[in-house]
Amino acid sequence: MDERARIEEKSRGIQEVITWRKFGSAEDIFRHEMHRHLEEEIKKREEKIKQYDLLPKTLLNKAMVRGLQERIMRSKEAQDKIAEKNFGKCQRCGKQIPDDLLLKMPWLSDCPDCRKAINQENKMSNPVNR
């Protein structure tokens, strides 16, 4: 291993130690990274809305803007949950929502088991499905 590679590897190790000291646990690091990711996503969506504002106001464009605004709102709600340290916990049973699902949909508030139960309840309460 050459000198430059050893220095870079040592630097990465130091950065990792600093991160652990700053945030304390893997869960805290995950929350911090998710918060940063959500910030980036919000900025991207706000930029897209600005681009759509320049286009003619067709029904499709209005629907796209509404969809982007909805995602921004959900992302901000997820950031609030991160700040309150409720992020990733099911609102019904309190179990941890799997990280792979949170990475795809950070605004989730129900674990897969509770989501199935909710869908089943909705099916049973809908007269068309009886």
N, C-alpha and C positions, 0 to 999 in steps of 0.2 A: 504494500500500500504506500503510495507516495505521500509526501508531506502535506500537500493541499487536501487530499482526501481525508487524512487523519484529523486535520484541523476542522474540516467541515463536519466530520462525524462527531468530534468533541463538542462543536458548537451546537449541533442538534441535541445532544445529550444535555447540555447546559440549558437550552431552551425548554426542554421537557421538564427538567427539575424546577425551573422558574414557574412554568405553567402549573405544575402540581402544587407548589408552595402557594401560588396565588389563589388557586381555586379549591384546593384541598382534596377533592375526591373525583373519581371518574364520572360520577353523576353530575357534579358541579361543572366539570369540563364539558360534558355533553350538553348541559343546559346553556353554557356560555357559547359554545359553537352553534347550537341551534338558534340562539338569539341572533347571533351574527348572520347566520344563513337567512333568517327571516327578514332581517334588515335589508339584505341584498335583494331578496325577492320583492319586497315592497317597493324598493327603488326602481327595479326593472318594470314592474307593473305600472307604476306611476308614469314612467317614461312612455310606455305603450299607450296609456290613456292620452297623453299629450299628442302622440302621433295620430291617434284616432280622432282627436279634436280637430285636426287639420283636414280630415276627409269629410265628404258630404254626409249629412245626418240621415243615413238610411236606417231602416229597422235593424239590419244586421249589425251595423256599426254601433248602434245604441245598445244592442244586446251584448256585444263584445265588451263595451265599456262597463255595463252593469256587471258582467261576469268578472271582469278585472277588479272592480270596486268591491265585490263580494269576497274575492280572494284576499284583497288587502285587509278588509275588515277581519276576516278569519285569522290572518297572519298576526294582526295586532292583538287579537284576543289570545292567541297562543303566546305572544310575548308577555302579556299580562300574567298568564298562568306561570310562565317561567319566573317572572319577578316575584310572584306569590309562593313559589316553590310547589305549585300544584300541577306543574306540567307533567304530562305522561301518566297521570293517575285517572282511572275510570271514575267518573262522577257518580256512578250507581253503586259499584261494589268496592271501589278503592284499590283494586288490583292495578299493577303496572301495565300500561299498554306497551306491547313489544316495540323495541327501538326501530326495527325495520319498517313498521307501519308509520311511526312518528316521523321518520326521515322522508317518507313519501307524502304524508298528510299530517303536518304538525298540529293542525287544529283539532284533531280527533279528541273527543272527550269521553268515549265509551270503548271498553275493551271488546275484542271480537265476540266473546260469549254474551255480553250484555247487548251488543248490537244485534246479534241473532235473536235474542229474546224480544227486543224492541220491534224488530221486523215481524216476528211471529205475532206479537200483540196487535200490531197494526193490521196484519192480515185478518186476524180474528175479529177485529172491531169494524172492518170494512164490510158492509152488507153485500157487496158484489162478490166477495170471496167466500161467503158462507154457503 
